[in-house]
Amino acid sequence: MRGSLPIVTLSWSLGVAIVVGVVSAVVVNWVLWPFVARHELRKSISAMLFHSAIIYRGVVSKYIYYEDGHAPGEEDIARSEEIEGRLREGYVRIRQLMVNYIMRSINVARELTISQALTRHEIRLRGPFNPLPYSALIENCESFFEHLIEVRQASLFFHPNYMSDSVNASEVLLPFRRDAVATILLNLYILAGALRGNRKVPKYLPSAAAARKKLLDRMAEVEIEYANARSMAGVVPKKGVGRKFAEVYQFAYSQNLSNCVERLECMVRYTKAICGEVGFDPVDEDDGDEAKLMASTGLDGNTSH
């Protein structure tokens, strides 16, 4: 036919197109995709931790320790439920991303084994990927989120000041409550930042479990003190159906907060398994700044007395 390409040119162009397509697919699937997927998975978990911290802060401020006359209304509840629904959808997408990455990694490893293109002595472009810490971190983060929702729902029918029968008791417990809330927020922010920037987690973090235990111990002490004071004054404690249900919601509220602390401790452990842990490096004697600092403070051992 007139105007048709020569057979050599057509064959050459089709061959180049096939080679380019195969090479680009191999590069994307074996080199580029594992790095991108791994980073995206880590950053997605970081975003979920950060949003969990925001939700926890909102639950504490709007549903638990709110001021008089600022009780949560229907708009606040609807807003919280909308945010919780979006966060649930985020967890589903993270699990899908992880499953897709694991399945593609398994297929690539199977192809490499069959073709024997990569032996155990050759250089690997990708580091080994252990999905267990990621899966455990996602599971604990989602469990923390679910317990937090239960805390919000229980707080609608129970307020911490209701069981104390005194404003002074709430003031006594305020520092312990503040420390417990601040410790959880600090841990969540540190973990989210470590996953976001792929940085090592500090070896020692403020213990949310210890802060929670101090709060519970102090609450028990305050309850005994005020019970003794009421008995000496001849004050009869409140009774009734409302009081009984308040105790039920108090148990659910306290138990779910303790479960949140347990999940947070697990998240710290698995984040350290993913990002690493900051240790204590020995002091370098050649470091001029540190040597000057130690000499100025008399810690170098050469200061005469």
Secondary structure, 3 states (H helix, E strand, C coil): CCCCCCHHHHHHHHHHHHHHHHHHHHHHHHHHHHHHHHHHHHHHHHHHHHHHHHHHHHHHHHHHCCCCCCCCCHHHHHHHHHHHHHHHHHHHHHHHHHHHHHHHHHHHHHHHHHHCCCCCCCCCCCCCCCHHHHHHHHHHHHHHHHHHHHHHHHHCCCCCCCCCCCHHHHHHHHHHHHHHHHHHHHHHHHHHHHHHHCCCECCCCCCHHHHHHHHHHHHHHHHHHHHHHHHHHCCCCCCCHHHHHHHHHHHHHHHHHHHHHHHHHHHHHHHHHHHCECCCCCCCCCCHHHHHHHHHHCCCCCCCC
